Amino acid sequence: MKGNTIILDHLDGAEAAALMVDGKLHDLIIDSDAPRPGTVYRAIADKPVKGQGGMFLKTPDGSAFLRQIKGLAPGQEILVQVSGYAEPGKAIPVTQKLLFKSRYAIVTPDAPGLNVSRSIRDDDLRDTLLEIAHEAMAQATIDGRNMGLILRSSCADADADADDIADDILAMATLAETVLGDEGHGPEVLTEGDGPHILAWRDWTDPAEVVTDEGSFEAHSVLDAIDSARSAQVDLGGGASMFVEETRALVAVDVNTGNDASLAGGLKANLAAARALPTALRVRGLGGQIVMDLAPMPKKDRRTFESALRAALRGDTIDTALVGWTPLGHMELQRKRARAPLPPEAA
C-alpha cells in the first residue's frame, strides 16, 4: 500500500493511533495509565533535592520532579505541565514552561510575540498568517496576560483554512487563560494531555487516508507490524541488522554487518542504522539515554555517520540530542520520553 494511512483504533483496550507509510509502521501512539504529556497540574512544592537542583512536588497523580526551582519554597502552589513519561519507579517529569498546543497553533504564556514556523518561507503566506494571528489573539480574552503564539508548519498545508487556523488560535488562547486564571487550592488536574487520536490529528499533518473503523489495526496489518516491533531485531537490508533493547539504565543499540565482511560493510550498516533508528525508537516508545554500539568502521567515517544520523533525526517529531562519542567508540544520544513504551504482548 502506497502513501500515508492514519489508523485510529484500540490496542488491548487502550486508545491507539498508527501511522503507516507505504505499508510500513512509521509511528505509533498508545495510551497508558501514566499521566499524559501536556497535562497541567496545580501542584504543591514538597521536598528540594539540592544535589540535583530540583524539587519534588505533590500532584493528584503522585510525586512529580521539577528542575530549575529558583525562588520556589516548600508548601508553595505552582502550575506545572507534564513534559514526558517517567522512567519506571521515578517521579513524573514536569516543567513550569506551559505550552498549549493544537494542530495549527501553540500558545506560549509568559513568552510574548507572534511567530510563524521557520519552515514557512513564503513571505505572502507569512504575512497572511500573521494577520490571522493578530485578529484571533485580539478576540481572545487574555486579561492582560503576557501570551505569545507560534503558528506551526501545518498552517502551510493546502487544506489549512483561515477560519480553522483562527479557531485553533482562539481555542488554545482561551484554554490558556482558563488554566492561568485558576484560583483553586491544593493539588489538582487543571487540564488533561491529549490522547492518541487527538495527537494523531494534531501532529500527523501530511496528507493521509484516515481509517477509524473498529478492528482497523488488524485489517491494515498494524498488529503484525506491532508484533515485529516487540522484537529487538531491526532488519537493515543486505544481511545487516541492529538490535534495539531497553535496560534499566539505557537503551542499547547494537549494529551488525551480517555476512558483509568488506571494507565498506561497517559504514554501510551504520548508515542504514542511522536512517532506521528514529522510527525504531518511535514505534517502541523508547527514550532517555541511548548508546549505539556501531559496526567497525574507520574513525574518518564518523563524520559521515554523524551527518546521516542528524539528517534522520531532523525529520523526527521527538527531540533527540547527539551527546557524542565515548572512549570506546560508542555514540551516545539523549531522547525525550514522549511516547509510552510499547506494552508486552498480552498473555
BELGI-V737525 format. One record per residue. N is the residue number from 1. PHI is phi as a letter, one per 20 degrees, with the letter a starting at -180 (* if undefined). PSI is psi in whole degrees, -180 to 180 (* if undefined). Layout:
N PHI PSI
N PHI PSI
This chain:
1 * 122
2 e 154
3 n -177
4 e 137
5 c 125
6 d 123
7 d 122
8 d 119
9 b -158
10 c 150
11 c 116
12 l 40
13 n -7
14 d 141
15 f 138
16 b 155
17 c 138
18 c 141
19 d 114
20 d 129
21 d 116
22 l 41
23 n 2
24 d 145
25 f 116
26 d -31
27 b 153
28 b 129
29 c 123
30 c 133
31 f 158
32 b 178
33 f -12
34 f 154
35 g 135
36 f 140
37 g 140
38 n -17
39 f 136
40 d 129
41 d 149
42 e 111
43 d 165
44 d 124
45 f 134
46 d -84
47 c 124
48 f 149
49 d 93
50 f -38
51 f -24
52 d -1
53 m 35
54 b -172
55 b 141
56 e 142
57 c 153
58 e 127
59 c 166
60 f -20
61 d 12
62 o -167
63 f 138
64 c 160
65 c 129
66 c 130
67 e 168
68 l 76
69 d 27
70 g 126
71 n 2
72 e 130
73 d 148
74 g 137
75 n -13
76 f 141
77 e 144
78 b 145
79 e 128
80 c 160
81 c 138
82 f 125
83 d -10
84 r -174
85 e 142
86 f 149
87 f 153
88 g 129
89 n 4
90 d 167
91 f 158
92 f 127
93 f 130
94 c 163
95 c 153
96 e -12
97 e 96
98 e 138
99 c 135
100 d 103
101 d 137
102 c -166
103 f -41
104 d -22
105 c 150
106 c 118
107 e 132
108 c 92
109 g 143
110 m 17
111 c 75
112 f 163
113 o 146
114 d 122
115 c 150
116 d 139
117 g 135
118 f -19
119 f -15
120 e 108
121 d -10
122 f 117
123 f -40
124 f -42
125 f -42
126 f -43
127 f -41
128 f -43
129 f -38
130 f -35
131 f -44
132 f -43
133 f -45
134 f -44
135 f -43
136 f -43
137 f -29
138 f -29
139 f -27
140 f 141
141 e 93
142 d 7
143 l 38
144 m 12
145 f 156
146 e 92
147 d 136
148 d 176
149 b 138
150 c 125
151 e 125
152 f 165
153 f -24
154 f -16
155 f -17
156 e -4
157 f 149
158 f -30
159 e 12
160 e 102
161 e 143
162 g -40
163 f -39
164 f -42
165 f -45
166 f -42
167 f -39
168 f -45
169 f -47
170 f -41
171 f -43
172 f -38
173 f -39
174 f -42
175 f -43
176 f -43
177 f -40
178 f -44
179 f -47
180 f -24
181 e 7
182 g 136
183 c 17
184 f -178
185 c 151
186 n 164
187 f 131
188 b 147
189 e 120
190 e -33
191 b 139
192 e 149
193 f 161
194 f 144
195 e 175
196 g -41
197 f -39
198 f -40
199 f -39
200 f -45
201 f -37
202 f -42
203 d -23
204 e 86
205 d -6
206 f 150
207 g 133
208 b 153
209 f 136
210 d 126
211 d 126
212 c 5
213 f 143
214 f 135
215 n 9
216 f -23
217 f -41
218 f -42
219 f -30
220 d 20
221 m 20
222 f -39
223 f -39
224 f -42
225 f -36
226 f -40
227 g -40
228 f -38
229 f -22
230 f -16
231 e 146
232 f -24
233 e 136
234 c 122
235 f 130
236 d 1
237 n 153
238 m 22
239 n -11
240 e 158
241 b 164
242 c 153
243 d 124
244 d 109
245 c 132
246 e 133
247 d 179
248 f -31
249 e -32
250 a 175
251 d 121
252 e 132
253 c 117
254 d 121
255 d 131
256 c 143
257 e -13
258 m -133
259 e -2
260 e 104
261 d 14
262 f 166
263 f -34
264 e -1
265 f -41
266 f -47
267 f -41
268 g -46
269 f -40
270 f -38
271 f -39
272 f -38
273 f -39
274 f -42
275 f -33
276 e -19
277 f -49
278 g -44
279 f -42
280 f -38
281 f -41
282 f -52
283 f -21
284 e -8
285 m 38
286 d 144
287 b -166
288 n -146
289 e 132
290 c 130
291 c 122
292 d 120
293 e 98
294 e 162
295 f 153
296 g 132
297 b 155
298 f 150
299 g -29
300 f -18
301 e -2
302 f -39
303 f -38
304 f -43
305 f -45
306 g -42
307 f -42
308 f -39
309 f -42
310 f -40
311 f -40
312 f -39
313 f -25
314 f -30
315 e 3
316 e 152
317 e -6
318 d 130
319 f 126
320 c 129
321 d 134
322 e 117
323 e -41
324 p -172
325 e 141
326 e 166
327 g -25
328 e 0
329 n 17
330 e 148
331 e 128
332 d 140
333 c 158
334 c 122
335 c 138
336 f 140
337 e 74
338 e -5
339 c 146
340 f 138
341 g 146
342 f 122
343 f 152
344 f 160
345 f 134
346 f 141
347 f *
